[in-house]
Amino acid sequence: MKLALLIFSAGFLVIMPGKANGASFCYDETQDCGPNSWGGVCNTGRHQSPINFNISNDDLSKAEKVELYYSKDYGKNQAFILKNNGHTIQASVRADLTSTSFLQGGQGNLANKRYIFSQIHFHWGSKNNRGSEHKFNDAPHAMEGHFVHYSSEFSGTTEAIKSNQPNALAVFGVVYDVSNVPNAAFDPILKVLSNVKNSGHNTTGTNLNLLKLLPKQTERFYDFQYNGSLTTPDCAEVVLWNSIKNTEQISETQLQQFREVLDEQNKPMQEIFRPIQQLNNRKIQVYEFELTRGITQLKMEENGGIAENREIRLSVMISNTITKSNSSIPFQILYLHFLLLHFCAYSFAVQNIFDVNHQQIMTDGWTENCSYSTDLI
């Protein structure tokens, strides 16, 4: 059975790394503020993150194939807010975006839930052979990006964390290796990074494309899913982790710019990753994601007769093979139209997948007691 995840973006500026029990924290294990001194759930919890994945080719061959759906906002250039919170660099999309997000169908912990994009932040080291938080077969990478999402049952990330529910957040971890070729996806961040060199500073930027920060092989990639925690105090065990094995690239020059920003102690951020935590018999699920854009929502409103005042909502996934032509109607929608034509007078509106505006393409009438419409979002 295929699992379908649709990621949308909305504007919520949330500073994930913060303070534990009112005290500042750091990553230097030789200092009192280091990981061994974080205290609380960070030391006593049994579902802590990050972890090391011991994997084999057999694990990958048995991976369940699922579809990962994303919204138009996830794949377009957006205005964003960049902040140095003293522990990392964090980017959040503009607050006036009102897209929703939801996960639909299939199996697994993500099924039948919506996860809204909140922010992305990064972890890195002073050398190219370390910096990522998660490891695959004990091998670290130079950088790791955390795409943070919260369940739509909450108003935001803060409320989700306070809920103490194990799947309140869904975080996608992407690892980056150093390459001789710059990664243009980082350019929007790097153009304004000098504005937030000091802790507590924030700035704005444009043309951030979240999708382009994912691995280039995103048409298919391996996802390792497990229940874990925040990797900063207070280490709340509320995260459904999705660590992507496929790597993306960043150049030495680009990574060095991140290493030059200053933490809250006015020192360069160069070793900002938490040590590996114990697995403690947790189950790791392996998926082979296929990245696909678009979803069609079908809304049927019954206006009279026996079903008066009832509203039925259905949804149908579509593939990323939809043409750019405004006149094209996906087969799935035509099929639904055929089925419902016998019951409803309808107004049929489809939003072109490459356009913000709705395109009215068909209207008709048969009876007077119900109607339906579809929107491609």
N, C-alpha and C positions, 0 to 999 in steps of 0.2 A: 504493500500500500504506500502511496506517495504522500509525503508530508509537505504542506505548502505554507511558506512563511512570507508574509508581506511586510516589509519594513518601510515605515514612513518617517518623515522627520518633522519635528515641531520644535519651537524655540524654548528651551529651558536651560538656564545657566545654573549648573549645579557643580559645586566644588567637591569632588569625591574625596581626595586626600584632605585630611583635616587634622584635628587634634584628638588625642586620646586622654579621656579623664581630665580634660582641662590643661594638659601639658603638651608641649610641642614634641614632635617626633622627628627622627632622622633615620637614615639608612646605614650609618656608620656603626658597626658592631662594637667598636672600641669606646663608644661614648654612651653615657647614661640614657640618651634618647634613642639608642639603636633598637633593632628588632627584638632582641632578647629582653628588652625592658618595656615593651609596649603594654604588657599586662592584659588583664581581662580575658575576653574571648580569644584575643590574639594568641594567648598562651594555653588556654584551657580548651578551646574549641577543637572538635574532631573533624570538621568539614572545612578546613582552612585551604587557602590558595596563596601562591601558585603551586602546581605539582609537576612532576616529571611523568611523561607518557612513555611507557615501555611498549613499543609497537613492533609488529612484524608485517611482512607482506601478506600473510594469511589474514591478519586483522583487516587490512585494507580490502582484500578480495571479498570479504564477507560483509562489507559496509552496506547498510541499507541505502538505496538510492532515494533521495527526496528532492523536492523542488523548493527553492528559496526565491520567493517573490519580493520585489522591491518596488517602491513607488516612484513616480516621476521626479519628486523632489530629491530622492536619494541619489538620482543619477544626473542631476543638473547642477550648474554652478550657483552657489548661494553666498549671500553676505553672511559674515560670521563675527563672533566676538572671541578674541584670543586673550587668555589670562595666564599670568605667572602667579600661581598660588603659593609659591615658596617650596613646593615639593615636585611640581611637574609643570608642563605646558599643556593647557587645555583649550579646546576649541568647541564653541557651541554655536548652533545656527541661530539666525535672527528670530527674535521672540514673536514677531507678528505672523509667522507661518502657522497655519491652522490645520495642517494635514493630520489625519488619523492613521493609525497603524493597526494591523491585526494579523494574527496567525490563524490559519484555517485548515481543517481536515487532517487526515493521516494519524500517525501515532507519535508517541514520545512526549516529553515534558513541555514542548512548545505548542502542542496541538491545541486548537480551539482557544488560543489566547492572542491578545494584541500586545505588542511591545513597541513603544514610541521612542524614537531616538532622542537622547538627552545631550550627550557630549562625547568627544573623543579626546583622550589624553595619551601620553607616551611615557615609556620607561626605557632607559639606555644606560650604557656604561662608559668608562673612560677609554676602554680598548674595544676593538672590533670583535673580539672573541667572547664578549659578554655584554649583557644589557637587557636581554629579554627576561621576563619573569617565568613563563612556562618553558619547559624544555621537552624535546622529543629525543628519546633514547640518550638522555644525559647531555645532549648537545645544545648549548645556548646559542642565541643569535644576538646581533648587535643592537637591536631595538625591538620593542613590542608596542603596538597601538591597541588601545582598548576602546572599542565602540560600545558605549554604555546606553542601554535601553531600559525603560521601566514598563511594567505591566499597566495596561490601560485602566485597570480597576483602581489605580491610584492617581492622585492629582499631579504627582511629580516624583522625582527620585528620592527626595527627603522623606516623603510619606511612605514610599515603598520600603526604604531601609528601616524605618521605625516599625513597620508591620512585623518584622522578624519572620516573614514567610520565605521559605527556601527558594521559590522561583519569582520573587518580587522583581528582581532585575535579571535581564539577559544581557550578558556582555560577550561580544565577539572579539577574540584576541587574534591579531595579525602580527606575524613576526617579519622583520626586515633584515636582510643581509647587506653588507657593504659591496657596492659595485663601482666600476669606473665610470658608469653612465649615470648622470643625475636623473632623479625621478621627478618629472614635471608636476606630479600630483601634490608635491610638497611646496611648490613655488608660492601659492597664495599665503601659506603660513610663514614661509621664510622671508617674504617681502616685508612683513610687519613684525617679525620676531624681535628685531632690535628695539622696538618700542616697549617690549615687556621684559627687557633684560633684568630688571630689578624685581624682587619679590613684591607682590601686591599690586603690580601694574596690570592694566588691561588696555586693549586697543581693538579696533575694528578692521576688518579686511573684506575682500570680495573674491568671488569666483572659487570658493572652496567646493570641491566635488568629492563627496564621501565615497562614492562608488569607485573612483579612480585610486583611492588609497587602499582598496582591497587588492588581492593578488591578481595579476594579469590573467591567470588561468581561471578566473571566476566563473567561466561557463561550467566548470566542474571543479570542485575542490573537496578535500577531506576535512571533516569537522569532528572534533573530539569533545563530546558533551558530558559534563558532570556537574554535580551540585557542590558549590564551594562558597567562597567568601570574598569580601573586599580584600584587597592586598595592602590596605593602609588602615590604621586605627580608625574606628574601633573593631575592624575586621568582622563586621556583621556577616553571618552565614545566610545570606539572602540572594546569592547569585547563581543563576543557571549559566555556567560557563560554556562557551562554544569556541574552542581553540582550533584555529585553522592551520593545518600542517603545511599547506602550500606557502611558499615564501614570496615576499615582494622585495624590491631593492631600494636602497638609498645610497647616495654617493658619500665618500669620505668628507668632502667639503660641506655637504648638506648636514651630515651628522655632527660635524664639528661646530656648526652654528648652534645646535641645541646644547652642546656641552659648554658653551660660553655663557649661557644665561645663569643667573645667580639665585641661590636658594635663600631661605629666610635667615640664614646665618651669614649671608653676603658672601658665600663661597660658590664656586662653579658647580652646577649640577652635573656630576659625572658618574656617580654610582647610585642611581635611583631605582633600585629593584629589590624586592623582598626575596629572601632565601626560599628554597624549595621546602614545602611542607609535606607531612606524612599523608599518604593516601587513606590509611585507616579503613581498608576494605570497601571503599566506595566503588560503585559501579561506573565504568566509563562506557558510553555508547558511541559508536563510530558511524558516521553518516557520510555518504557521498552526495554533496549538495550540487544541484544544477541551478544556476542563477537564471532567473526568468523575470521579465518585467511585465507588470500589468495584472489587473484583476477586474472582473466585471461584477458589479452588484446589481441584482435584479430586485426591484421593489414592486410588489403587487398590492394595490389598495382596492379593497372591495367597498363600494359606495352604497350598495343597496341590497335588497333581497334578504335571504337568510343570513348571509355573512356581513350584515351591516356593521360598520365601525370596526371591522377586523382589518388587520394589516399583516401581510405575510412578506417576509424577507428571505430571498434566496440568493445564492452567489455561485458563480461559475468561473473557474480559472481559465485564462487564455494564455497562449504561448507568446514568446517574443518574436514570432514570425509575422506579426501583423504589419501590413504594408503602411506606408506613410500617406497613402491616398485617403482623403476625407470620405470618399464614396465607398470605401471597402467596408463590408460588414462581416465580422468574424463568423465562422460556421456555427460555433456554439450558440451565438446570439440568435442567428436565424432559426436554429433548431428549437430554441426556447420559444421564439416567436410563433413558430408553427404549432407547438403544443398548446400555448396559451390563447391562441387566436380564437379557438372554439369557445372560450369562456369569457373573454374580456374585450371590451373596447380599450384600445391602448394608445398611449403616446410613447413613441420610441425615440430616445435621445441617446446618442453615443458621443462621449468626449474623445476626440482624437488623442491617441497615446502620445503624440508629439506636440500637443497644443493644450493650452490652459482652458480655452473656451469650448463650450459644448456645441456640437454640430447637430442641428435638427435634421434627421434624414428620412423620417417616415411617420405618417399618422394615418389612422384608419378608425373605423367604428363598426361594431357588430352588435353588441348589446349595451345596456346602460347600467349594469349593476356592478362592474368592477373595471379597473384599469391597472396597467403596469408600465414601468419604465425601467430602462437600464442605463447605467453610467459607467464608463470606463475611466478609472481614476489612476 
